[in-house]
Amino acid sequence: MRRLGDRIAVVALMLLLVAAVLRISWEPKPGSGAEGQIRHSGPAAVAVASVGMVGTSLRTLARARGIRIGAAVASGPLHGEPRYAEILRHEFNVVTPENAMKFEWVHPRQNVYAFSDADAIVAFARANDMQVRGHTLVWHVSLPRWLTGGNFTRSEMRDILREHIHEVVRHFRGQVEVWDVLNEAVADDGSLEKTIWLRGIGPEYIELAFRWAHEADPQARLFYNDNGGEGLGRKSDAIYSLIRGLVQRGAPIHGVGFQFHINPESPPNTRAVVANMDRLAALGLEVHVTELDVRIKKPVTEEKLDAQARIYGSILGACLSARNCRAFVMWGFTDRHSWIPLFFPGWGAGLILDEFYRPKPAYGALMDLLRER
Ligand code: XIL
C-alpha cells in the first residue's frame, strides 16, 4: 500500500502533466506575419479549446441540417502540421484538394500521371468519413508546359483532354464522389472564355468533358464551377443558359458550384443568390458553395471581422434556405494557409480561423446559424 503522501504526489504530478499537455495544445503556434491580427481572450479562449478537439463541430451541426460543410485542403500543412489535420477532421465532412488534382499536378508530362499528393488527401478523407470534391478536370489555369506550349492539332487536343479526364476520373472512381468537371469557362461579359480548350477543340469541348467524365465513373456527380455568377446578372444568366443547354441535350451534369471569392465592400445580394439557386433547382440540379472566402482589406479590425462574419452567415443562410444547396465549402479554413495574401496584395484574413487556428467571429456565426431551428 502506498502512503497517502505518495499518492497525492503522484496525482499532483499527473494533474501537472495534463495541464502541461492542454496548455501546449491550446497555445497558438508561432506563424508568419501575425501582425494586424485581432487577439482573442476571455470567451474566445474557451472556444479555442473546442475547435478541432472536443465538443460539437460544424460537421455535426451541418449534418443535422442536411448539408455538408467543408474546406479546401493543402497538401503541405495536411502532412506537416498535426493541428491542421486535427481541425479538418473534427470540423468538416467534405474536402476539396486545393491544388493536388489540377492538371499541372496530376499530369506533369504527356505520358506521366502523378497522383501521390491527391491520393494522400483522398486517403485522409476516407479515413475520416469525409466526401471528396474533385477539383478540377478542365480549366485554363494550372496547366503544364508540355500542354500550353505544345502546338497540338484539334484532334490531338481532343485526344489529350479525353485521355486526361478518363485517366484521372478512373483513378479515383468510387472515391471521389463529386467532380468540378469544368471550371470558370464563362467570362464576365457572358461569352465563353477564350481558353486553350475553346481555341483548341471548339465549344463542343464543354459537353464532351461531361460525357467523358461520366464514361469514366457513371456514379460520380458532375459539376460546373464558376466565380462571379452567384447572384443574378449577365454572367450568371450566361452560365444558366449554358447549363440549361447541357441539361436539354441530356448531358450528364448534376450541379453547379458557386465559388464566392468575395469581400465585404461588395457583399452579394443573398436574395439574388437564392433565386439563382432556385432556377437551377428547376432544372433538376444541385448547387454547392465551393470556394467561399471573404477577404479583408488590411488593417484587420474588429468591425471588419464582424462584417465578415455577417457575410459568412448570409451565404450559409442562403444555402440553408435553398432546396438544392447541399454543400458549403470554404477555400481553406485558417488564415495561416490561404491563397488570398498572395493573389490579392493588401488583403487577407479571409477565412474562419486566424493564423493561430483561433476561431474568428465568422466561425461563431456559422455555428450559431447551424444551431438555429
Ligand atoms: C487557387 C489556389 O488556391 C492557389 O494555391 C493556386 O496557386 C491557384 O489556384 N478558383 C479556383 C481555384 O477554382 O482552383 C483557385 O485556387 C482559386 C480560384
Residues whose N, C-alpha, C, O or C-beta is under 5 A from the ligand:
A	BS01	XIL	E98 W339
